[in-house]
Amino acid sequence: MERQIIEWVNGRILPYEHIPFNKEAIEALIAQGELEVLCGVERRANGSFVCRRCRNEERYYFETYTCAACGERCTYCVRCFRMGRISSCSKVVRRRAIERGSWPNYHYDWSGTYSYLQQRGAGALVQAARENVGHLMYAVCGAGKTEMIFAPIDAYLKEGKQIAVVSPRVDVILELAPRFEKVFRGVPMQVLYGGAEDRGQPFHHAITLATTHQLFHYDEAFDAIFVDEADAFPYTYDIILRRNVEAVRKKGAPIHAITATPTKALEREYRGNTTIIPSRFHGHPLPLPTFRMLMRYERALSKGKLPRVVGQWVRAQIDAGLPFLLFFHSIEAMEGVREFVQTIHPTIEVVHSESAQRKEFVQQLRDGERVGLCTTTILERGVTIPKVQVAVLGAEQPIFTKEALIQIGGRVGRSKDYPTGDFVLFHAGWTRAMKAMEREMKKLNRLHERAKEEAR
């Protein structure tokens, strides 16, 4: 039983009561030093608190109350309350991950070839893996970032390492999972996201694909971490999510960041350890945006209609047999035109963060069962749909940052059989974000042309 308990807690930090084994056996392992027990919420010498599960240290996320369990005044963590109350009288148990040594049944099953720039990117990550340092992969949308991380992951697995590929966006994880299952064969893999996490088995996986929110249960578990879409909301704005990524790596293990739109903070953090990939895998430049001034479009939205020119654009895509994504600045504005867009075509749906069928709708668009989707920025990244055409309604709205617009434009032209397409910004006035986005995309296309010359 002792071995089973160690395997269960291995690489994780769990509330004492969540360990489904005999308490005497657990206490014996604690006494032997095999397991470590901590207060759920610890009060430091300076009076501050820290939650040992979610690593929250922000004072306003703690509340003190009279505890029914211990009869004393206890402090609990509000930040992770939805996962079950953790308080100062709670116990959490942890054990640093066991070194696996090898994956004897592992088979790398990828027969693709890298372009000149992809080889450079994959090679830089493999070298970073050898040197045990983190690396930033700054690669344009459609560069083949996923394929480029195959090589370093293969290198880690051949050394018996346990790695995690995490992202703030569940859509990214859902797209990665089937591709990883085909390439990395013969090793245990788990896929964790809200509503799908499985804590009913020990942590013994070579590969963990997870949203960043699912890392709260782990502690010094991974030999390397790849953060895909490392600039995406809410990761860049939530220090607790970033702190958790730091906490779940083994001591000294590298964190690699992958994105098409790095923040200034990421660029500073990885200065000297960055590779820029300005070309898409098929060798074509990024489709540049078309700007269309559209004043008073909100008047049409308030009446539950699309502006006439936007409706014309939607109909043109349907007539051409091309799937489309039409981006809105708010759920309210988009829901308001649901009935109207379905009079244009009954298979048009709306997609946002609260959509229960988001995954299904995207797949239906991909399969040709829907002509298009109206969406918020929830689909700005991590989604690939061949031949998709894209428009933004209200591109001047604050939610459409430079990074968001670049990512939205990155949905277009990702297929080698259809490397171009419409990227239209309907707007009521120019913004700094729009201008910066256009400059950035033109700069990357210049770097793309230069790289083509180098490759010849």
C-alpha positions as a printed NumPy array, in Angstrom:
array([[  0.   ,   0.   ,   0.   ],
       [  2.84 ,   2.404,   0.77 ],
       [  4.005,   2.247,  -2.839],
       [  0.462,   2.955,  -4.039],
       [  0.199,   6.025,  -1.822],
       [  3.555,   7.365,  -3.015],
       [  2.477,   6.858,  -6.626],
       [ -0.82 ,   8.609,  -5.915],
       [  0.734,  11.735,  -4.402],
       [  3.776,  11.686,  -6.693],
       [  4.34 ,  15.096,  -8.298],
       [  1.189,  16.545,  -6.797],
       [ -0.05 ,  18.607,  -3.88 ],
       [ -3.408,  17.329,  -2.602],
       [ -5.758,  18.005,   0.298],
       [ -5.181,  15.291,   2.907],
       [ -8.793,  14.101,   2.702],
       [ -8.526,  13.617,  -1.088],
       [ -5.99 ,  10.811,  -0.705],
       [ -8.127,   7.626,  -0.828],
       [ -5.97 ,   5.415,   1.396],
       [ -5.723,   4.313,   5.006],
       [ -4.844,   7.308,   7.207],
       [ -2.419,   5.284,   9.342],
       [ -0.437,   4.361,   6.229],
       [ -0.38 ,   8.009,   5.124],
       [  0.83 ,   9.118,   8.572],
       [  3.545,   6.449,   8.501],
       [  4.869,   7.792,   5.192],
       [  4.795,  11.337,   6.561],
       [  6.807,  10.167,   9.578],
       [  9.322,   8.462,   7.247],
       [  9.734,  11.677,   5.233],
       [  8.307,  10.095,   2.072],
       [  5.437,  12.584,   2.095],
       [  5.403,  16.18 ,   3.298],
       [  2.399,  17.69 ,   5.06 ],
       [  1.729,  21.438,   5.136],
       [ -0.949,  23.796,   6.41 ],
       [ -3.401,  24.564,   3.63 ],
       [ -3.093,  28.285,   4.346],
       [  0.117,  29.267,   6.061],
       [  0.606,  32.46 ,   8.079],
       [  4.1  ,  33.857,   7.664],
       [  6.192,  35.655,  10.268],
       [  5.312,  39.034,   8.75 ],
       [  1.584,  38.318,   9.08 ],
       [  0.952,  37.609,   5.394],
       [ -0.712,  34.427,   4.129],
       [  0.051,  31.93 ,   1.375],
       [ -2.245,  29.232,   0.   ],
       [ -0.285,  26.017,  -0.458],
       [ -2.615,  24.744,  -3.17 ],
       [ -2.953,  27.673,  -5.597],
       [  0.097,  29.642,  -4.314],
       [ -1.994,  32.775,  -3.859],
       [ -0.253,  35.419,  -1.747],
       [ -2.615,  38.358,  -2.358],
       [ -4.15 ,  39.508,   0.941],
       [ -7.541,  40.39 ,  -0.552],
       [ -8.03 ,  36.747,  -1.607],
       [ -8.051,  35.558,   2.025],
       [-10.972,  35.634,   4.473],
       [-10.981,  34.844,   8.196],
       [-13.995,  33.155,   9.79 ],
       [-15.024,  30.957,  12.722],
       [-14.335,  27.451,  11.461],
       [-16.909,  24.712,  12.124],
       [-14.225,  22.033,  11.67 ],
       [-11.762,  23.189,  14.334],
       [-13.826,  25.708,  16.321],
       [-11.129,  28.359,  15.949],
       [-10.728,  31.487,  13.846],
       [ -9.435,  30.205,  10.496],
       [ -8.308,  31.866,   7.289],
       [ -9.283,  30.358,   3.961],
       [ -8.274,  31.072,   0.359],
       [-11.002,  32.633,  -1.774],
       [ -8.905,  32.311,  -4.937],
       [ -9.319,  28.528,  -5.21 ],
       [-12.525,  28.166,  -3.173],
       [-14.421,  26.587,  -6.097],
       [-12.043,  23.61 ,  -5.878],
       [-13.048,  23.074,  -2.238],
       [-12.208,  25.113,   0.85 ],
       [ -8.556,  25.252,   1.867],
       [ -7.987,  26.92 ,   5.234],
       [ -5.352,  27.289,   7.922],
       [ -6.582,  24.143,   9.689],
       [ -6.555,  22.117,   6.452],
       [ -3.7  ,  19.79 ,   5.608],
       [ -2.202,  19.378,   2.159],
       [  0.206,  16.584,   1.276],
       [  2.86 ,  16.661,  -1.42 ],
       [  5.665,  14.609,  -2.891],
       [  8.146,  15.704,  -5.491],
       [  7.954,  13.654,  -8.672],
       [  9.817,  10.365,  -8.918],
       [ 12.444,  10.269, -11.68 ],
       [ 11.132,   7.841, -14.303],
       [ 14.409,   6.986, -16.037],
       [ 12.999,   5.825, -19.372],
       [  9.887,   5.188, -21.469],
       [ 10.666,   1.717, -22.878],
       [  7.63 ,   1.57 , -25.218],
       [  8.066,   5.063, -26.633],
       [  7.853,   5.492, -30.419],
       [  8.171,   8.823, -32.263],
       [  5.849,   8.65 , -35.256],
       [  6.299,  11.829, -37.294],
       [  7.45 ,  11.57 , -40.893],
       [  7.033,  15.22 , -41.876],
       [  9.839,  17.463, -43.055],
       [ 10.834,  20.878, -41.808],
       [ 11.237,  23.969, -43.932],
       [ 14.49 ,  25.915, -43.646],
       [ 13.076,  28.183, -40.923],
       [ 11.219,  25.405, -39.128],
       [ 14.491,  23.483, -38.908],
       [ 16.087,  26.552, -37.371],
       [ 13.284,  26.862, -34.815],
       [ 13.175,  23.171, -33.907],
       [ 16.964,  23.074, -33.691],
       [ 17.03 ,  26.053, -31.335],
       [ 14.542,  24.352, -29.02 ],
       [ 16.465,  21.058, -29.083],
       [ 19.649,  22.954, -28.202],
       [ 17.823,  24.747, -25.385],
       [ 16.66 ,  21.345, -24.1  ],
       [ 20.256,  20.081, -24.086],
       [ 21.434,  23.193, -22.244],
       [ 18.439,  23.104, -19.871],
       [ 17.491,  26.733, -20.558],
       [ 14.159,  28.274, -21.476],
       [ 13.585,  29.55 , -25.009],
       [ 11.053,  31.864, -26.688],
       [  9.691,  30.746, -30.049],
       [  8.335,  33.902, -31.717],
       [  6.655,  32.413, -34.777],
       [  3.954,  33.903, -36.985],
       [  0.49 ,  32.357, -37.023],
       [  0.639,  29.345, -39.321],
       [  4.408,  28.875, -39.025],
       [  3.951,  25.295, -37.846],
       [  4.755,  25.931, -34.179],
       [  3.283,  22.601, -33.087],
       [  5.511,  20.642, -35.471],
       [  8.537,  22.614, -34.285],
       [  8.03 ,  21.53 , -30.678],
       [  7.81 ,  17.867, -31.707],
       [ 11.615,  17.625, -31.976],
       [ 12.471,  18.927, -28.475],
       [  9.663,  16.883, -26.906],
       [ 11.07 ,  13.8  , -28.633],
       [ 14.495,  14.643, -27.177],
       [ 13.037,  14.935, -23.668],
       [ 11.077,  11.673, -23.911],
       [ 14.121,   9.751, -25.132],
       [ 15.757,  10.755, -21.837],
       [ 12.775,   9.508, -19.825],
       [ 11.576,  13.009, -18.94 ],
       [  8.059,  14.129, -18.061],
       [  6.951,  17.245, -19.904],
       [  3.91 ,  19.511, -19.888],
       [  2.47 ,  21.524, -22.744],
       [  0.115,  24.112, -21.291],
       [ -1.966,  26.98 , -22.609],
       [ -4.387,  29.521, -21.16 ],
       [ -6.877,  28.568, -23.9  ],
       [ -8.803,  25.285, -23.801],
       [ -9.291,  25.45 , -27.589],
       [ -5.517,  25.178, -28.023],
       [ -5.339,  22.07 , -25.833],
       [ -8.258,  20.451, -27.676],
       [ -6.5  ,  21.003, -31.015],
       [ -3.148,  19.683, -29.754],
       [ -4.435,  16.478, -28.156],
       [ -5.234,  14.376, -31.273],
       [ -2.026,  15.48 , -32.98 ],
       [  0.108,  14.502, -30.002],
       [ -1.625,  11.138, -29.695],
       [ -0.652,  10.317, -33.285],
       [  2.988,  11.411, -32.952],
       [  4.068,  10.352, -29.452],
       [  3.102,   6.689, -29.223],
       [  3.638,   4.147, -26.49 ],
       [  3.767,   6.632, -23.604],
       [  1.062,   7.633, -21.119],
       [ -0.509,  11.005, -21.893],
       [ -3.178,  13.007, -20.088],
       [ -5.338,  15.907, -21.29 ],
       [ -6.641,  18.247, -18.583],
       [ -9.101,  21.106, -18.933],
       [-12.13 ,  22.402, -17.054],
       [-14.71 ,  19.661, -16.628],
       [-12.414,  16.961, -17.984],
       [ -9.647,  16.693, -15.411],
       [ -9.123,  13.195, -14.088],
       [ -7.711,  13.019, -10.596],
       [ -8.726,   9.38 , -10.31 ],
       [ -5.336,   8.062, -11.367],
       [ -1.736,   8.546, -10.24 ],
       [  0.512,  10.996, -12.062],
       [  2.706,   8.759, -14.213],
       [  2.431,  10.504, -17.574],
       [  5.165,  11.29 , -20.055],
       [  3.115,  14.125, -21.55 ],
       [  0.569,  16.347, -19.863],
       [ -1.541,  18.644, -22.051],
       [ -3.386,  21.096, -19.827],
       [ -4.875,  24.519, -19.49 ],
       [ -2.844,  26.618, -17.063],
       [ -5.75 ,  26.511, -14.586],
       [ -5.319,  22.721, -14.179],
       [ -1.827,  22.959, -12.662],
       [ -2.982,  23.725,  -9.114],
       [ -2.815,  20.015,  -8.193],
       [  0.854,  19.584,  -9.201],
       [  4.1  ,  20.402,  -7.466],
       [  7.646,  20.117,  -8.864],
       [  6.359,  17.521, -11.334],
       [  7.759,  18.36 , -14.782],
       [ 11.222,  18.269, -16.347],
       [ 10.238,  20.887, -18.942],
       [  7.195,  23.03 , -19.675],
       [  6.071,  24.49 , -23.   ],
       [  3.638,  27.404, -22.666],
       [  1.73 ,  27.66 , -25.95 ],
       [  0.123,  31.064, -26.636],
       [  2.161,  32.434, -23.733],
       [  0.769,  35.947, -24.193],
       [ -2.907,  34.927, -24.105],
       [ -5.472,  36.131, -21.59 ],
       [ -5.702,  35.458, -18.692],
       [ -2.158,  34.077, -18.302],
       [ -0.331,  37.364, -18.899],
       [ -2.614,  39.234, -16.487],
       [ -2.816,  36.656, -13.698],
       [  0.294,  36.389, -11.55 ],
       [ -1.117,  33.298,  -9.803],
       [ -1.292,  31.339, -13.064],
       [  2.293,  32.32 , -13.882],
       [  3.415,  31.468, -10.355],
       [  1.847,  28.028, -10.698],
       [  3.713,  27.307, -13.923],
       [  6.923,  28.143, -12.054],
       [  5.934,  25.927,  -9.119],
       [  5.082,  22.79 , -11.105],
       [  8.458,  22.518, -12.792],
       [ 11.235,  20.601, -11.077],
       [ 14.056,  22.708,  -9.687],
       [ 15.999,  24.249, -12.565],
       [ 13.667,  22.839, -15.239],
       [ 13.198,  25.139, -18.254],
       [ 10.02 ,  26.899, -19.335],
       [  9.736,  27.427, -23.096],
       [  7.319,  30.062, -24.428],
       [  5.626,  29.855, -27.826],
       [  3.602,  32.669, -29.382],
       [  3.006,  34.762, -32.479],
       [  2.537,  37.908, -30.407],
       [  5.076,  38.122, -27.56 ],
       [  4.633,  40.813, -24.946],
       [  7.465,  43.185, -24.071],
       [  7.831,  41.305, -20.78 ],
       [  8.334,  37.988, -22.614],
       [ 10.875,  39.555, -24.953],
       [ 12.826,  40.9  , -21.959],
       [ 12.638,  37.592, -20.068],
       [ 13.983,  35.58 , -23.016],
       [ 16.445,  38.128, -24.371],
       [ 19.307,  36.168, -25.93 ],
       [ 17.184,  33.   , -26.019],
       [ 14.669,  33.843, -28.752],
       [ 14.113,  32.516, -32.264],
       [ 11.97 ,  34.485, -34.726],
       [ 10.145,  32.519, -37.427],
       [  8.605,  35.117, -39.797],
       [  7.354,  32.636, -42.407],
       [  4.383,  30.322, -42.576],
       [  5.039,  26.643, -43.158],
       [  3.811,  26.855, -46.772],
       [  6.199,  29.694, -47.643],
       [  3.612,  32.394, -48.342],
       [  3.477,  35.79 , -46.578],
       [  0.858,  36.818, -44.046],
       [ -2.365,  38.109, -45.647],
       [ -2.511,  41.839, -44.893],
       [ -5.707,  43.49 , -43.643],
       [ -8.165,  45.552, -45.636],
       [ -9.554,  48.522, -43.702],
       [-13.135,  49.65 , -44.307],
       [-14.518,  52.717, -42.555],
       [-17.982,  52.055, -41.171],
       [-19.494,  54.85 , -39.104],
       [-22.553,  54.363, -36.879],
       [-22.504,  50.564, -37.202],
       [-23.771,  50.321, -33.622],
       [-27.072,  51.829, -34.745],
       [-27.684,  48.723, -36.88 ],
       [-26.582,  46.423, -34.055],
       [-28.998,  48.122, -31.646],
       [-31.806,  47.166, -34.044],
       [-30.668,  43.535, -34.125],
       [-29.21 ,  43.789, -37.628],
       [-25.829,  43.72 , -39.323],
       [-24.755,  46.87 , -41.174],
       [-25.555,  46.494, -44.869],
       [-21.925,  46.226, -46.042],
       [-21.16 ,  43.577, -43.419],
       [-24.188,  41.578, -44.5  ],
       [-22.98 ,  41.859, -48.092],
       [-19.557,  40.534, -47.037],
       [-21.191,  37.564, -45.261],
       [-23.332,  36.73 , -48.299],
       [-20.308,  36.987, -50.608],
       [-18.466,  34.322, -48.577],
       [-21.51 ,  32.04 , -48.622],
       [-21.929,  32.487, -52.396],
       [-18.24 ,  31.648, -52.898],
       [-18.547,  28.528, -50.735],
       [-15.967,  29.836, -48.253],
       [-16.295,  29.425, -44.469],
       [-16.066,  32.621, -42.434],
       [-15.526,  33.996, -38.948],
       [-17.108,  37.35 , -38.101],
       [-15.638,  38.813, -34.898],
       [-17.651,  41.034, -32.536],
       [-16.458,  43.16 , -29.622],
       [-19.045,  41.864, -27.137],
       [-21.324,  38.919, -26.463],
       [-24.308,  41.256, -26.093],
       [-23.832,  42.829, -29.539],
       [-23.38 ,  39.425, -31.145],
       [-26.329,  37.742, -29.441],
       [-28.458,  40.681, -30.54 ],
       [-27.989,  39.798, -34.225],
       [-28.317,  36.013, -33.864],
       [-31.803,  35.882, -35.405],
       [-30.814,  38.261, -38.194],
       [-27.725,  36.304, -39.304],
       [-29.73 ,  33.094, -39.281],
       [-32.099,  34.666, -41.815],
       [-29.04 ,  35.032, -44.065],
       [-28.25 ,  31.339, -43.562],
       [-29.727,  29.019, -40.907],
       [-26.409,  27.293, -40.132],
       [-24.678,  30.469, -38.924],
       [-24.143,  30.237, -35.154],
       [-22.718,  32.497, -32.445],
       [-19.767,  31.396, -30.326],
       [-18.382,  32.907, -27.128],
       [-16.865,  31.912, -23.785],
       [-20.235,  30.799, -22.41 ],
       [-21.139,  28.622, -25.419],
       [-21.555,  25.031, -24.264],
       [-21.227,  23.725, -27.834],
       [-18.277,  25.845, -28.93 ],
       [-16.094,  22.843, -29.733],
       [-18.87 ,  21.194, -31.764],
       [-19.705,  24.372, -33.707],
       [-16.069,  24.898, -34.699],
       [-15.776,  21.289, -35.865],
       [-18.998,  21.631, -37.859],
       [-17.589,  24.721, -39.584],
       [-14.427,  22.776, -40.343],
       [-16.462,  19.88 , -41.742],
       [-18.567,  22.138, -43.961],
       [-21.771,  21.624, -41.976],
       [-21.937,  25.345, -41.166],
       [-21.206,  28.273, -43.479],
       [-19.794,  30.528, -40.78 ],
       [-19.64 ,  31.586, -37.165],
       [-20.079,  34.885, -35.382],
       [-17.597,  34.958, -32.523],
       [-15.895,  36.984, -29.835],
       [-12.121,  36.953, -29.365],
       [-12.504,  33.459, -27.86 ],
       [-11.608,  32.12 , -31.34 ],
       [ -8.786,  34.564, -31.997],
       [ -6.199,  31.802, -31.633],
       [ -5.731,  28.052, -31.504],
       [ -8.271,  27.373, -34.265],
       [ -7.384,  26.263, -37.809],
       [-10.074,  26.109, -40.501],
       [ -9.012,  25.638, -44.143],
       [-10.042,  28.461, -46.519],
       [-11.562,  30.527, -43.699],
       [-12.29 ,  34.206, -44.375],
       [-12.25 ,  36.679, -41.498],
       [-13.856,  40.029, -40.737],
       [-13.894,  42.154, -37.589],
       [-16.874,  44.396, -36.879],
       [-15.879,  47.342, -34.692],
       [-12.118,  46.892, -34.987],
       [-11.574,  50.174, -33.119],
       [-13.06 ,  48.728, -29.915],
       [-10.531,  48.438, -27.017],
       [-10.77 ,  44.638, -26.857],
       [ -9.134,  44.457, -30.288],
       [ -5.536,  45.068, -29.233],
       [ -2.609,  44.818, -31.62 ],
       [ -1.991,  41.267, -30.45 ],
       [ -5.649,  40.255, -30.789],
       [ -5.865,  41.634, -34.337],
       [ -2.667,  39.849, -35.387],
       [ -4.013,  36.584, -33.982],
       [ -7.392,  37.088, -35.679],
       [ -5.689,  37.763, -39.007],
       [ -3.599,  34.67 , -38.407],
       [ -6.673,  32.479, -38.947],
       [ -6.562,  33.379, -42.68 ],
       [ -4.481,  31.588, -45.307],
       [ -3.144,  28.798, -43.117],
       [ -3.667,  26.074, -45.739],
       [ -0.96 ,  25.452, -48.336],
       [ -3.759,  24.9  , -50.871],
       [ -5.358,  28.233, -49.982],
       [ -2.641,  30.536, -48.572],
       [ -4.562,  33.8  , -49.051],
       [ -7.958,  35.148, -48.101],
       [-10.007,  38.037, -46.779],
       [ -9.007,  39.795, -43.565],
       [-11.322,  42.806, -43.341],
       [-11.494,  45.324, -40.508],
       [-14.757,  47.28 , -40.39 ],
       [-14.115,  50.233, -38.106],
       [-15.396,  53.643, -37.017],
       [-11.937,  55.191, -36.739],
       [ -8.266,  54.281, -36.69 ],
       [ -6.631,  53.225, -33.429],
       [ -3.015,  52.807, -32.354],
       [ -3.62 ,  49.071, -32.132],
       [ -4.764,  48.891, -35.754],
       [ -1.776,  50.887, -36.988],
       [  0.671,  48.888, -34.852],
       [ -0.822,  45.62 , -36.102],
       [ -0.401,  46.671, -39.74 ],
       [  3.213,  47.771, -39.122],
       [  4.034,  44.505, -37.349],
       [  2.572,  42.333, -40.105],
       [  4.399,  44.268, -42.817],
       [  7.651,  43.956, -40.844],
       [  7.204,  40.199, -40.506],
       [  6.541,  39.917, -44.242],
       [  9.795,  41.783, -44.931],
       [ 11.624,  39.35 , -42.641],
       [  9.878,  36.528, -44.497],
       [ 11.265,  37.754, -47.84 ],
       [ 14.74 ,  38.072, -46.33 ],
       [ 14.539,  34.523, -44.949],
       [ 13.527,  33.216, -48.379],
       [ 16.672,  34.769, -49.831],
       [ 18.814,  33.167, -47.095],
       [ 17.294,  29.754, -47.801],
       [ 18.195,  29.858, -51.503]])
